[in-house]
Amino acid sequence: MTALMTPPATSNTPAVPDRIHINEVCKHFPAPSGKPRHIATVARWITGGVRLNGQTVKLWAVRVGGAWYTNWTAVNQFEVDLTRARLGEPIEPPTDGGRRQAAVESQLDAEGL
């Protein structure tokens, strides 16, 4: 799996946020043909989720302008939640009292997004 590395910020260089455009997610999940997933597929994972065994699993993302952005932590959590749902195990609630969303939002705020 590819990880985004954040270079150290200097006084002349702004910090690079740990965000990825959903095109990168398309490359991470190849279709059965071996080609990258279509961007519309990943957008559906964000907006409608994937239904497995009565549970809906969504990929967390933020909308900036006309584009969707996520991060590798959210992609990894999506993979874990898909696996748990497929095995019939309960998945983490997407809000878990709002802490998960608040943590991600505070990280994005800290990065100036």
Protein Blocks (a to p, Z undefined) as FASTA:
>chain_A
ZZdddddddfklccdddbddfklmmmmmccfkopacdfklmmmmmmnopaeehiacdddd
ddehjbccddfklmmmmmmmmmmmmnopacddfklnolmmmmmmmmmmmnoZZ
